[in-house]
């Protein structure tokens, strides 16, 4: 009885950890993509500013 409960707990924990890891990877990917876009925009802005000056 106790073993069955332990197994269920382990499975639930594993599922939770897997979900968290997946979420973290997706979130990090999203953040990195936004940073890249922001970086590109900043680069473009810098070029424009240099042209103006």
OpenMM code with the backbone's topology and positions (N, CA, C; nanometers):
from openmm import Vec3, app, unit

residues = "UNK UNK UNK UNK UNK UNK UNK UNK UNK UNK UNK UNK UNK UNK UNK UNK UNK UNK UNK UNK UNK UNK UNK UNK UNK UNK UNK UNK UNK UNK UNK UNK UNK UNK UNK UNK UNK UNK UNK UNK UNK UNK UNK UNK UNK UNK UNK UNK UNK UNK UNK UNK UNK".split()
positions = [
    Vec3(0.0844, -0.1207, 0.0000),
    Vec3(0.0000, 0.0000, 0.0000),
    Vec3(0.0874, 0.1251, 0.0000),
    Vec3(0.1825, 0.1291, 0.0904),
    Vec3(0.2721, 0.2449, 0.0983),
    Vec3(0.3540, 0.2574, -0.0305),
    Vec3(0.3984, 0.1425, -0.0828),
    Vec3(0.4780, 0.1435, -0.2058),
    Vec3(0.3991, 0.2000, -0.3233),
    Vec3(0.2748, 0.1622, -0.3322),
    Vec3(0.1901, 0.2136, -0.4406),
    Vec3(0.1776, 0.3658, -0.4301),
    Vec3(0.1560, 0.4127, -0.3100),
    Vec3(0.1453, 0.5569, -0.2891),
    Vec3(0.2764, 0.6262, -0.3273),
    Vec3(0.3862, 0.5668, -0.2865),
    Vec3(0.5162, 0.6233, -0.3196),
    Vec3(0.5359, 0.6292, -0.4703),
    Vec3(0.4993, 0.5219, -0.5381),
    Vec3(0.5130, 0.5186, -0.6835),
    Vec3(0.4303, 0.6286, -0.7480),
    Vec3(0.3085, 0.6443, -0.7020),
    Vec3(0.2233, 0.7495, -0.7586),
    Vec3(0.2829, 0.8873, -0.7342),
    Vec3(0.3379, 0.9068, -0.6167),
    Vec3(0.4026, 1.0342, -0.5843),
    Vec3(0.5204, 1.0583, -0.6790),
    Vec3(0.6006, 0.9551, -0.6992),
    Vec3(0.7165, 0.9670, -0.7870),
    Vec3(0.6733, 1.0039, -0.9288),
    Vec3(0.5727, 0.9350, -0.9777),
    Vec3(0.5230, 0.9618, -1.1133),
    Vec3(0.4737, 1.1060, -1.1232),
    Vec3(0.3975, 1.1478, -1.0253),
    Vec3(0.3456, 1.2846, -1.0253),
    Vec3(0.4604, 1.3852, -1.0230),
    Vec3(0.5588, 1.3585, -0.9385),
    Vec3(0.6749, 1.4480, -0.9312),
    Vec3(0.7486, 1.4531, -1.0647),
    Vec3(0.7695, 1.3371, -1.1230),
    Vec3(0.8385, 1.3323, -1.2522),
    Vec3(0.7627, 1.4116, -1.3577),
    Vec3(0.6323, 1.3925, -1.3616),
    Vec3(0.5499, 1.4665, -1.4581),
    Vec3(0.5609, 1.6165, -1.4344),
    Vec3(0.5519, 1.6544, -1.3088),
    Vec3(0.5603, 1.7964, -1.2746),
    Vec3(0.6948, 1.8540, -1.3166),
    Vec3(0.8025, 1.7820, -1.2858),
    Vec3(0.9366, 1.8283, -1.3210),
    Vec3(0.9499, 1.8401, -1.4726),
    Vec3(0.9004, 1.7392, -1.5437),
    Vec3(0.9075, 1.7434, -1.6902),
    Vec3(0.8340, 1.8656, -1.7437),
    Vec3(0.7154, 1.8891, -1.6915),
    Vec3(0.6378, 2.0054, -1.7356),
    Vec3(0.7128, 2.1351, -1.7063),
    Vec3(0.7677, 2.1443, -1.5875),
    Vec3(0.8417, 2.2648, -1.5500),
    Vec3(0.9605, 2.2868, -1.6423),
    Vec3(1.0334, 2.1803, -1.6690),
    Vec3(1.1503, 2.1914, -1.7566),
    Vec3(1.1071, 2.2370, -1.8957),
    Vec3(1.0022, 2.1743, -1.9478),
    Vec3(0.9521, 2.2137, -2.0801),
    Vec3(0.9101, 2.3597, -2.0812),
    Vec3(0.8385, 2.3994, -1.9798),
    Vec3(0.7935, 2.5382, -1.9712),
    Vec3(0.9130, 2.6336, -1.9667),
    Vec3(1.0135, 2.5971, -1.8857),
    Vec3(1.1314, 2.6815, -1.8728),
    Vec3(1.2025, 2.6962, -2.0069),
    Vec3(1.2159, 2.5855, -2.0788),
    Vec3(1.2838, 2.5899, -2.2085),
    Vec3(1.2069, 2.6802, -2.3047),
    Vec3(1.0774, 2.6624, -2.3091),
    Vec3(0.9957, 2.7455, -2.3984),
    Vec3(1.0070, 2.8925, -2.3589),
    Vec3(0.9997, 2.9195, -2.2288),
    Vec3(1.0076, 3.0574, -2.1804),
    Vec3(1.1427, 3.1195, -2.2144),
    Vec3(1.2496, 3.0445, -2.1906),
    Vec3(1.3835, 3.0948, -2.2210),
    Vec3(1.3977, 3.1221, -2.3701),
    Vec3(1.3450, 3.0324, -2.4501),
    Vec3(1.3497, 3.0504, -2.5949),
    Vec3(1.2794, 3.1796, -2.6339),
    Vec3(1.1631, 3.2018, -2.5739),
    Vec3(1.0852, 3.3223, -2.6000),
    Vec3(1.1639, 3.4481, -2.5598),
    Vec3(1.2215, 3.4432, -2.4405),
    Vec3(1.2982, 3.5585, -2.3908),
    Vec3(1.4171, 3.5864, -2.4816),
    Vec3(1.4889, 3.4813, -2.5199),
    Vec3(1.6052, 3.4983, -2.6069),
    Vec3(1.5635, 3.5564, -2.7417),
    Vec3(1.4541, 3.5091, -2.7941),
    Vec3(1.4053, 3.5605, -2.9225),
    Vec3(1.3738, 3.7094, -2.9097),
    Vec3(1.3082, 3.7473, -2.8009),
    Vec3(1.2770, 3.8892, -2.7788),
    Vec3(1.4041, 3.9714, -2.7651),
    Vec3(1.5022, 3.9180, -2.6961),
    Vec3(1.6290, 3.9890, -2.6812),
    Vec3(1.6947, 4.0092, -2.8170),
    Vec3(1.6888, 3.9042, -2.8996),
    Vec3(1.7492, 3.9137, -3.0320),
    Vec3(1.6798, 4.0230, -3.1130),
    Vec3(1.5468, 4.0245, -3.1060),
    Vec3(1.4698, 4.1259, -3.1798),
    Vec3(1.5054, 4.2652, -3.1284),
    Vec3(1.5085, 4.2797, -2.9978),
    Vec3(1.5433, 4.4088, -2.9383),
    Vec3(1.6833, 4.4508, -2.9813),
    Vec3(1.7743, 4.3559, -2.9790),
    Vec3(1.9123, 4.3834, -3.0184),
    Vec3(1.9172, 4.4318, -3.1632),
    Vec3(1.8440, 4.3641, -3.2509),
    Vec3(1.8400, 4.4047, -3.3918),
    Vec3(1.7837, 4.5450, -3.4061),
    Vec3(1.6786, 4.5731, -3.3328),
    Vec3(1.6174, 4.7064, -3.3388),
    Vec3(1.7184, 4.8113, -3.2920),
    Vec3(1.7891, 4.7800, -3.1838),
    Vec3(1.8898, 4.8735, -3.1328),
    Vec3(1.9990, 4.8951, -3.2368),
    Vec3(2.0408, 4.7878, -3.3037),
    Vec3(2.1436, 4.7999, -3.4070),
    Vec3(2.0951, 4.8917, -3.5182),
    Vec3(1.9725, 4.8709, -3.5601),
    Vec3(1.9152, 4.9552, -3.6656),
    Vec3(1.9100, 5.0998, -3.6186),
    Vec3(1.8672, 5.1209, -3.4956),
    Vec3(1.8607, 5.2563, -3.4405),
    Vec3(1.9988, 5.3211, -3.4407),
    Vec3(2.0985, 5.2458, -3.4006),
    Vec3(2.2345, 5.2997, -3.3976),
    Vec3(2.2805, 5.3406, -3.5369),
    Vec3(2.2509, 5.2584, -3.6361),
    Vec3(2.2893, 5.2916, -3.7734),
    Vec3(2.2187, 5.4192, -3.8176),
    Vec3(2.0911, 5.4281, -3.7851),
    Vec3(2.0154, 5.5478, -3.8231),
    Vec3(2.0735, 5.6714, -3.7553),
    Vec3(2.1038, 5.6571, -3.6285),
    Vec3(2.1591, 5.7708, -3.5532),
    Vec3(2.2928, 5.8131, -3.6143),
    Vec3(2.3759, 5.7160, -3.6494),
    Vec3(2.5058, 5.7493, -3.7096),
    Vec3(2.4860, 5.8198, -3.8431),
    Vec3(2.3881, 5.7766, -3.9206),
    Vec3(2.3616, 5.8418, -4.0497),
    Vec3(2.3169, 5.9854, -4.0268),
    Vec3(2.2327, 6.0046, -3.9276),
    Vec3(2.1800, 6.1390, -3.9006),
    Vec3(2.2929, 6.2311, -3.8531),
    Vec3(2.3815, 6.1781, -3.7700),
    Vec3(2.4903, 6.2605, -3.7130),
    Vec3(2.6020, 6.2835, -3.8105),
] * unit.nanometer
topology = app.Topology()
chain = topology.addChain("A")
for resn in residues:
    res = topology.addResidue(resn, chain)
    for name in ("N", "CA", "C"):
        topology.addAtom(name, app.Element.getBySymbol(name[0]), res)
